[in-house]
Amino acid sequence: MSEEFSQEEYLDARGWACPLPLLKTKQRLRKMDPGTILKLLATDPSTPKDMEVLLGKTKDELLSFSKEEEVFCFYIKKG
């Protein structure tokens, strides 16, 4: 069961093929204020690895990751 955070931004990338979830997440995070939480939903199987690489290069923090059926859910705090 996934945790719930009071997110302030939401990005629904379900149905988008790689590299769109990664690119759109990068764009959204760039525009956000530090401390803001982004909820990202995605279905592309490469998204978890892409997010791991992305967050390894930024000050942004993965607060939660879960998968229900074929949907990945990420809560990312802008660093």
C-alpha positions in Angstrom: 0.0 0.0 0.0 1.4 3.4 -1.0 1.9 6.3 1.3 -0.1 9.5 0.7 1.6 12.9 0.6 0.0 16.3 0.2 1.4 16.9 -3.3 1.3 20.3 -4.8 2.1 19.3 -8.4 0.8 16.3 -10.4 2.0 14.8 -13.6 0.1 12.0 -15.3 2.5 10.3 -17.7 0.4 7.1 -18.1 0.5 5.8 -21.6 3.6 7.9 -22.5 6.5 6.0 -24.0 10.2 6.6 -23.1 11.7 9.2 -23.0 8.6 11.4 -22.5 8.0 10.6 -18.8 11.6 11.4 -18.0 11.7 14.6 -20.1 8.4 15.9 -18.8 9.4 15.2 -15.2 12.7 17.0 -15.6 10.8 20.0 -17.1 8.2 20.1 -14.3 10.8 19.8 -11.5 12.8 22.6 -13.1 9.8 24.9 -12.7 8.9 23.9 -9.2 10.0 25.7 -6.0 12.2 23.9 -3.5 10.2 21.8 -1.0 7.3 21.2 -3.4 6.2 17.6 -3.9 5.4 16.2 -7.3 3.2 13.1 -7.7 4.1 11.3 -10.9 2.1 8.4 -12.4 3.7 6.4 -15.3 3.3 3.1 -17.1 6.4 2.9 -19.2 8.6 0.0 -17.8 11.8 2.1 -18.1 10.5 4.9 -15.8 11.7 3.5 -12.5 15.3 3.2 -13.8 15.0 6.6 -15.5 13.9 8.2 -12.2 16.7 6.6 -10.3 19.3 8.0 -12.8 17.6 11.4 -12.8 17.4 11.7 -9.0 21.0 10.6 -8.7 22.0 13.7 -10.6 19.9 16.3 -8.8 19.1 17.5 -5.3 15.5 16.2 -5.7 14.4 13.5 -3.3 12.3 10.4 -3.9 9.9 10.2 -1.0 7.9 7.2 -2.1 7.7 4.7 -4.9 5.0 2.1 -5.5 3.5 0.0 -8.2 -0.1 -1.0 -8.5 -0.8 -3.3 -11.4 1.0 -1.6 -14.3 1.1 1.9 -12.9 4.2 3.3 -11.2 3.6 6.1 -8.6 6.4 8.4 -7.5 6.4 11.2 -4.9 9.4 13.5 -5.5 10.3 16.4 -3.4 12.0 19.3 -5.2 15.5 19.9 -3.7 
